[in-house]
Amino acid sequence: VINLSDTQMSQRPGMIELGLGHPDPALLPLDAIHAAATAAFERFGANALNYGFDRGPGPLGDFLTERIATREGRRPEAGQLMVTGGTSHGLDHLLTLMAEPGDTILFEAPSYHLAAHILSDHPVRVVGVPTDADGLDPVAFADRIDRVRASESRPLALYCVPTFNNPTGASWTLARRKAVLEIAHRERVRIIEDDVYRELAYDGAVEPSLWSLSPDPGAVIRFGSFSKSLAPGLRVGWMTADADLVIQITKSGVIDSGGGVNQFAAMCAAAFCMDGGYDLQIERFRTAYRARRDALIEALHAHAPALNVRTPGGGFFVWPELPEHVTEQKLLEAAQLRGVAFLPGGRFYTSTAPKRGHARLCFALYAPDVLREAAHKLGQALRAI
Ligand SMILES: Cc1ncc(COP(=O)(O)O)c(C=O)c1O
């Protein structure tokens, strides 16, 4: 049951909302989280309801440390991992502590539009850095750093989504990851790596995180989240960064006053993970989303061949390039008339978007049949322009 005053999701009657980046409520692990809440009380007693430890519950920290060490070949050392209230909260908190008026954040363009919204709540300038098929453009990255310094601003950090990007679904190549890390290290510019889609890989391999590749442990601040791999309503994620930064955050007023972030939800996540539920749920998401991705891609090839579509290896999104004569706005209007909506690509750039338009299509929310119908309608809309 979706009650509008209970959730963020708003669906117009008769409209297939491919613009929403939400999971399918039918795939959220209601019964398993219900059981995890009971298990949390059994395991942790009243601690589950008390003010929490500043870095988040120890058992959750231990689980995440072990998982990261096995999967990524680098173990966060003591004090290098903390639980957050999700990436949105973690990013906001980080900016609150790090940013000084006039600083600049470099922003992978395109990437997550609502991260740009979070940045805009802080007294920083945001400067886009373009990408190509391999990932962030390293020459442009170095050039933007120079230009920011020349304008007497401090390039505080680069924000990026290198793995299964929102909106493109693409991942940076290994060579590109190393090239960007080298520049960041040389120029002493930190990287904020938003890594929320890492677990949603549909074709096996996933590139190593910038955090795990970085020779300098202080260079990358990496955010992970249970929002995509478990349930966004938990509002629980984690951050791996250097211990000094973690201390700076955990000693901040809001954590000093309120204890760790979202203690009860974090304790439920801990019990869920310790009882083996996490891998099962991830597999459930992967199986469902892989089928949805494939259905959407196939149907776009069949019904909307004018779109230039690449198959993403993971995440939530397909990012077709529109034909030259079709603007994002024209296609959106024509598509909505036929009952399908998407997010125009321009939203994901902080300044000028490329000449050719794009559409961000989310395949996580709907079953394959609905996605096929949406592709069919998009094809009709394109032909009508
Ligand atoms: C790239 C990216 N980062 C962060 C988020 C939000 O993460 P959280 O729910 O952990 O705040 C999203 C959600 O769409 C996202 O796509």
The ligand as a Gaussian input file, in Angstrom:
#p B3LYP/6-31G(d) Opt

LIG

0 1
 C       24.360000       8.238000      -6.608000
 C       23.441000       8.283000      -5.437000
 N       23.917000       8.666000      -4.243000
 C       23.130000       8.713000      -3.161000
 C       21.796000       8.389000      -3.228000
 C       20.982000       8.497000      -1.973000
 O       21.548000       7.638000      -1.025000
 P       20.988000       7.521000       0.450000
 O       19.608000       6.945000       0.373000
 O       21.971000       6.579000       1.092000
 O       20.998000       8.860000       1.060000
 C       21.252000       7.989000      -4.430000
 C       19.820000       7.661000      -4.542000
 O       19.215000       7.721000      -5.572000
 C       22.098000       7.937000      -5.569000
 O       21.635000       7.562000      -6.762000

